[in-house]
């Protein structure tokens, strides 16, 4: 290849890379502006609700398949600790049903997306499972209703996870178990900067926050931590908590 050809080729690579990076930066900026505008207008919950309704369309799934093989293993391990009457907030498409031990009493599964509840009714006929349309941030249950609450990969979808944790504490009995699996920040600061950069895009497109520090959030919720582990480079948080009133 001649020097002229090499120069042209190199220039095209530099130009193409610069154009792509500029496009992605502008894209992230637009999503940031959209999210800030929704928050300033006090419309975040309705904004997320609309996204979640669309993302759970059974006929035309728009959520990306981000599940990793190891996640199902951690689901199974976490849910092996479930016992008694269990609340599963943010049930989605019932991905956790097969991982519950046969010894539990009953699972009450809730979601604020009607399609998810309808999907549960149609596809799951187990007597131990009940589906209800309810809001995880404002649950309709009375205090001290459940022996256990199992939130599996749901916390990152809530606009106010602190409020959801307070609701879990309220509806769970004293010394009951709170089981949590959640995605968030990693062990690595450089990767967390990337998560911060793309977070607004994921919120606006898929209704999911990918950059939360669950250790910080859960430490303020007032639970007794029985087990806390972080998997998959720290991005998967595994908690077994004891409820303290």
Helices and strands as residue ranges (DSSP letters): H 3-40, H 44-55, H 69-79, E 85-88, G 97-99, E 106-111, H 114-123, E 129-133, E 146-152, G 155-157, H 161-171, E 172-183, H 189-206, H 214-219, E 224-231, E 236-242
